[in-house]
Amino acid sequence: MGDATKPTATLPKATVALSPPTKPLTAGGVAAKPSKPDLATAETGPDETGAETFTNILAGVGLAAAIIVLSLQLNLASVWIDAEDNESEGGFSQLLD
């Protein structure tokens, strides 16, 4: 079948010399090792854009819409539950069955 000693193609060598990696500056240098920011050192200034107020308004509108949808769903379910041909009339627990 196939020849097991078939020569393989050689890959080309790199022709560009890479520069050695740089070393970080020590304490005597200009740049020091940066410290990781954390919540204790973070400064939060007052929000002057009014985005928080807009967010609160949207949250209130969303809550009102959710309450309206819930009441509409319960009213619609009560129509089915209180139907005259319903065997277990008046029991909301039948919605979970």
C-alpha positions as CSV (number, residue, x, y, z in Angstrom):
1,M,0.0,0.0,0.0
2,G,1.8,3.2,1.2
3,D,5.5,3.7,1.7
4,A,6.1,4.2,5.5
5,T,9.5,5.9,4.9
6,K,8.1,8.7,2.8
7,P,10.0,12.0,3.5
8,T,7.9,14.8,5.0
9,A,8.1,18.4,4.1
10,T,10.3,20.6,6.3
11,L,8.9,23.8,7.8
12,P,10.5,27.2,7.1
13,K,12.7,28.8,9.8
14,A,11.8,32.1,11.3
15,T,13.6,35.0,9.6
16,V,12.8,37.8,12.0
17,A,14.7,38.2,15.3
18,L,12.5,38.7,18.3
19,S,13.5,41.2,20.9
20,P,14.1,39.9,24.4
21,P,11.2,40.5,26.9
22,T,11.3,43.7,28.9
23,K,11.7,43.7,32.6
24,P,9.4,45.7,34.9
25,L,10.8,48.8,36.6
26,T,11.8,48.4,40.2
27,A,11.1,50.8,43.1
28,G,13.8,53.2,41.9
29,G,12.2,53.4,38.5
30,V,9.5,55.7,37.2
31,A,6.7,53.2,37.2
32,A,5.8,51.1,40.3
33,K,3.8,47.9,40.4
34,P,0.1,49.0,40.1
35,S,-2.1,47.9,43.0
36,K,-5.4,46.2,42.3
37,P,-8.4,48.5,42.8
38,D,-10.9,47.4,45.4
39,L,-14.3,48.6,46.7
40,A,-12.7,50.2,49.8
41,T,-10.4,52.5,47.7
42,A,-13.0,53.3,45.0
43,E,-14.5,56.7,45.1
44,T,-18.0,57.1,44.0
45,G,-19.1,60.6,43.3
46,P,-22.7,61.8,43.1
47,D,-24.5,60.9,39.9
48,E,-25.1,64.2,38.1
49,T,-26.5,62.8,34.9
50,G,-30.0,62.0,36.3
51,A,-29.7,58.4,35.2
52,E,-30.6,57.1,38.6
53,T,-33.9,59.1,38.7
54,F,-34.8,57.8,35.2
55,T,-34.0,54.2,36.3
56,N,-36.3,54.7,39.4
57,I,-39.1,55.9,37.2
58,L,-38.7,53.0,34.8
59,A,-38.7,50.6,37.8
60,G,-42.0,52.1,39.1
61,V,-43.6,51.8,35.6
62,G,-42.5,48.2,35.4
63,L,-43.9,47.4,38.8
64,A,-47.2,49.0,37.9
65,A,-47.4,47.1,34.6
66,A,-46.6,43.8,36.4
67,I,-49.4,44.4,39.0
68,I,-51.9,45.3,36.2
69,V,-51.0,42.1,34.2
70,L,-51.3,40.0,37.4
71,S,-54.7,41.4,38.2
72,L,-55.9,40.8,34.6
73,Q,-54.7,37.2,34.7
74,L,-56.5,36.6,38.0
75,N,-59.7,38.2,36.7
76,L,-59.5,36.0,33.6
77,A,-58.8,32.9,35.7
78,S,-61.8,33.7,37.9
79,V,-64.1,33.7,34.9
80,W,-63.0,30.1,34.1
81,I,-63.2,29.0,37.8
82,D,-66.6,30.5,38.4
83,A,-68.1,29.0,35.3
84,E,-71.4,27.2,35.8
85,D,-70.3,24.0,34.1
86,N,-67.2,23.7,36.3
87,E,-67.2,20.8,38.7
88,S,-65.0,22.4,41.4
89,E,-66.5,25.9,41.2
90,G,-64.8,28.6,43.2
91,G,-61.5,26.8,43.9
92,F,-58.3,28.6,42.6
93,S,-56.3,25.5,43.6
94,Q,-57.5,23.8,40.4
95,L,-55.2,26.0,38.4
96,L,-52.3,24.1,39.9
97,D,-53.6,20.7,39.1
